[in-house]
Amino acid sequence: MSNDNFQPVLLARQNKPNSHTLASYQADGGYQALAKALKMANTEVIDVVKASGLRGRGGAGFPTGLKWTFLPKDVKGPIYLCINGDESEPGTFNNRVLIEQDPHQVLEGIVISSFATRTTTAYFYLRYEYGRCYRVLKDAIDEMYDNNLLGKNILGSGYDLDIHLHRGACAYICGEETGLIESLEGKRAWPRIKPPFPAIEGAFRKPTVVNNVETMACIPHIINHGPEWFMSMGIPKDPNNPRDAGSYGPKLYCISGHVNKPGLVELPMGISARDLIEKHAGGVWKGRKAKAVVPGGISMGFMSESELDTPLDFAGPGRVGCLGLGTAAVIVIDDHTSMVDVLYNACRFFAHESCGQCTPCREGTAWSTKILERIRDGRGKLSDIDLLLEISASIGTIPGTTICGLADGAAWPMKTAINKFRGEFEEYIKSGRKSESRSLAGAH
Amino acid sequence: MSELSTNAKKVIEEHLGRYPSKQAVTLPALHVVQQETGCVSRKAISEIADILELSPAQINDTLSFYGFFRTEEDPLGKKRVWICRSLPCMLRGGEELLAELCQRWGIQPGQTTADGEVTLELAECLGACDGAPCMLVDDELTLRVIADDVEKQVRGNK
């Protein structure tokens, strides 16, 4: 399918009057997918989602249907579905737009997914900062209860479900699924050691699925139009790589930074960063050139200008040394910007958000920030560059020194900034100059 | 006298039915108390602990993890303004905006203006990068802000 003919799926109802209301959603065919799913066996719903190739949109890209099959088959007692609406990865805002503009699309996906996973209580964990989303969702959920779309015996099917909204308290780590579960339970959001994975022992020690908001929004469309339709979009799996699960379906790309038209764009998976910037974001601002581009939230690292033709599917960014597609949040950095300042900003973010549980992450993120502060203050040493690389190679789940992936997220911007822009770091240190970007002293 | 308002107790009570454990009501309880009083006092912590059948230390353990909650030594002003400084906002002037507001109001991030009207906070990504630099006032986002707008929106003519 050519991108030129692509009709938005997830954003199809954006900017319609009252798009957030049940009446408007139903007028556009809303909740027909739910009615259809409730007539199927729950295992059939799982099979359809599995067959579609849908992979989680929250960052890790794990196949959604497969995740659901990890739940124990003959479990007595409750299974929980947690919706991860703690969207906090710098550059990412698609959940916010989806919820504000079209909450019922997300909620219909949640009811179908709950039915598929035999959940009767779902918790929607929403970051506190999304106050408008909270109020929109609250009203939408009330409308659903009033119209037999939630509560007992939904649409006469005999299936019962409650959805509870749970507000976070401004901590990035709550987006890590076991951090989210701990936070939901009323504790510090310290990620858990896995195994056991949430599917076996999650919220309140019961089998639990944690799914992302955009993933949920895809579900009604897959039920309505079938797996083949979903697989007609995107990049097929690589036949030479048995571990590649393909990159199917529409994807929301968040574009921010130095472009003329920042915003949210929906396209089939696999557009290149260059096309995204040139054709969908009005190009780099002020007639400048891009120096670096973040492919999917800062924890994925940086692509250089020469790598911008990389397709932004699940596999693309990994081929140019980045961690992956992440949240598909594309941040454009122009050629007037210092990579030293950019990397400092990224390191400071992770130092601020490290939960402090694992020593390599807590210390590594703080040390890297301090080293970059020193460099920005004109007191850097050339050996600092290798020290940063050493830190980036020593922290995270990939070297195996931490419980969760936050430290990997801190490591990739360091590795990629230094490996791809080393000359700039060296020149900066040799010049002994101070950063022109004046961050507040001690403000982290 | 009870530190928790009738409304706060009602909200906590309503939440108890939603979770299989009482401890899960910790965040909702802390939110309602801070919203009403601008902080969570030690007495409020004790009373929440009583209702949730926890020790005050357990409530405090959770409270202190989230930089969001304030103690009675450090209460919030009437409005809480968060300015985002993460990468997308930094690239479009977020850091300068925060520095400018600090200068205008004579406070550092985390502090409250002398008249108790506004608490200024630095934020990591607020999820409104399409409108960088952005700010959050209490829990409402405003996109594409400049210092004069912030002043007008939260300080009126002061």
Chai-1 contact restraints between the chains, C-beta under 6 A:
chainA,res_idxA,chainB,res_idxB,connection_type,confidence,min_distance_angstrom,max_distance_angstrom,comment,restraint_id
A,E87,B,G127,contact,1.0,0.0,6.0,A-B,restraint_1
A,S88,B,C125,contact,1.0,0.0,6.0,A-B,restraint_2
A,P90,B,S86,contact,1.0,0.0,6.0,A-B,restraint_3
A,P90,B,L87,contact,1.0,0.0,6.0,A-B,restraint_4
A,P90,B,C125,contact,1.0,0.0,6.0,A-B,restraint_5
A,G91,B,P88,contact,1.0,0.0,6.0,A-B,restraint_6
A,G91,B,C129,contact,1.0,0.0,6.0,A-B,restraint_7
A,F93,B,G127,contact,1.0,0.0,6.0,A-B,restraint_8
A,F93,B,A128,contact,1.0,0.0,6.0,A-B,restraint_9
A,F93,B,C129,contact,1.0,0.0,6.0,A-B,restraint_10
A,F93,B,D130,contact,1.0,0.0,6.0,A-B,restraint_11
A,R96,B,G127,contact,1.0,0.0,6.0,A-B,restraint_12
A,E129,B,L126,contact,1.0,0.0,6.0,A-B,restraint_13
A,E129,B,L136,contact,1.0,0.0,6.0,A-B,restraint_14
A,G131,B,D139,contact,1.0,0.0,6.0,A-B,restraint_15
A,G131,B,E140,contact,1.0,0.0,6.0,A-B,restraint_16
A,H164,B,R18,contact,1.0,0.0,6.0,A-B,restraint_17
A,A169,B,L27,contact,1.0,0.0,6.0,A-B,restraint_18
A,A169,B,Y66,contact,1.0,0.0,6.0,A-B,restraint_19
A,A169,B,F68,contact,1.0,0.0,6.0,A-B,restraint_20
A,C170,B,F68,contact,1.0,0.0,6.0,A-B,restraint_21
A,A171,B,Y66,contact,1.0,0.0,6.0,A-B,restraint_22
A,E185,B,A24,contact,1.0,0.0,6.0,A-B,restraint_23
A,G186,B,Q23,contact,1.0,0.0,6.0,A-B,restraint_24
A,G186,B,A24,contact,1.0,0.0,6.0,A-B,restraint_25
A,G186,B,T26,contact,1.0,0.0,6.0,A-B,restraint_26
A,G186,B,T62,contact,1.0,0.0,6.0,A-B,restraint_27
A,K187,B,T62,contact,1.0,0.0,6.0,A-B,restraint_28
A,R188,B,T62,contact,1.0,0.0,6.0,A-B,restraint_29
A,R188,B,F65,contact,1.0,0.0,6.0,A-B,restraint_30
A,F204,B,P20,contact,1.0,0.0,6.0,A-B,restraint_31
A,F204,B,S21,contact,1.0,0.0,6.0,A-B,restraint_32
A,S256,B,P88,contact,1.0,0.0,6.0,A-B,restraint_33
A,S256,B,C129,contact,1.0,0.0,6.0,A-B,restraint_34
A,G257,B,P88,contact,1.0,0.0,6.0,A-B,restraint_35
A,G257,B,L91,contact,1.0,0.0,6.0,A-B,restraint_36
A,H258,B,L91,contact,1.0,0.0,6.0,A-B,restraint_37
A,P262,B,D130,contact,1.0,0.0,6.0,A-B,restraint_38
A,G263,B,D130,contact,1.0,0.0,6.0,A-B,restraint_39
A,I298,B,L87,contact,1.0,0.0,6.0,A-B,restraint_40
A,I331,B,L87,contact,1.0,0.0,6.0,A-B,restraint_41
A,I331,B,P88,contact,1.0,0.0,6.0,A-B,restraint_42
A,N345,B,L87,contact,1.0,0.0,6.0,A-B,restraint_43
A,N345,B,M90,contact,1.0,0.0,6.0,A-B,restraint_44
A,F349,B,S86,contact,1.0,0.0,6.0,A-B,restraint_45
A,F349,B,E124,contact,1.0,0.0,6.0,A-B,restraint_46
A,H352,B,E124,contact,1.0,0.0,6.0,A-B,restraint_47
A,S439,B,E95,contact,1.0,0.0,6.0,A-B,restraint_48
A,L440,B,A99,contact,1.0,0.0,6.0,A-B,restraint_49
A,A443,B,P109,contact,1.0,0.0,6.0,A-B,restraint_50
A,A443,B,L122,contact,1.0,0.0,6.0,A-B,restraint_51
